[in-house]
Amino acid sequence: MEDREWVVWKLAEVLPCDMVQQVLAMAGLDGASPDRMIWLASSSGQFSLWFTYREVREMKPSSFLFCQIWHASVPLKMSFFILRLLSNRLPLDDVLVTRGFQLPSKCSCYLVSNTESLRHLFLEGELATAVWQFFGSVGRLALNVSHVRVWLIGWWLKPVKSK
């Protein structure tokens, strides 16, 4: 600026043409107020960590299943357990092997031993089948699914009949 006017050729040296036009469109400076930075991510122009976080984080649509997991009526320890279960983050033998651990994998929970895996412990094992059949009969749900996630969604979508 010289004499409170923009020097166009100096602006053109450092800015793209479209930005020069934007600068020229701005009102002239009065010199009374100090320069300040403007944060375009917020409507007020003020910088805040919340707006920065919102700007840089990857937005994902909320999942019905995860909304149910984190429902206020579900205890936090159960929410974390179900999250780890659905994310395949429980320390089961099949998961640990994929992370470089060498283990003798044998589930000792059942008479017929099998590899300790999420599918075996929570869907196909004798105890899991008995539990799912009990709750399935109470809630009128059939267990003919391939993953716990499918069963949970079916359970949460089932209409509740009050007596």
Number of C-alpha atoms within 10 A of each C-alpha: 11 6 6 10 10 15 12 13 10 11 17 14 10 10 13 10 12 9 13 18 14 9 15 14 9 8 7 12 13 8 8 6 7 7 8 8 8 12 14 11 14 14 10 9 12 13 15 11 8 9 15 13 10 11 12 8 8 8 8 6 6 8 9 11 16 14 10 15 20 16 11 10 8 11 11 13 9 12 17 13 14 20 17 13 16 16 10 14 14 17 14 16 20 18 16 14 14 9 9 8 11 11 10 10 15 14 18 11 13 13 9 10 13 15 16 20 21 22 14 17 19 17 22 15 22 15 15 16 16 13 14 18 16 13 14 16 12 9 14 12 16 14 18 9 11 11 14 17 15 13 19 15 14 15 17 12 11 12 9 9 6 4 3
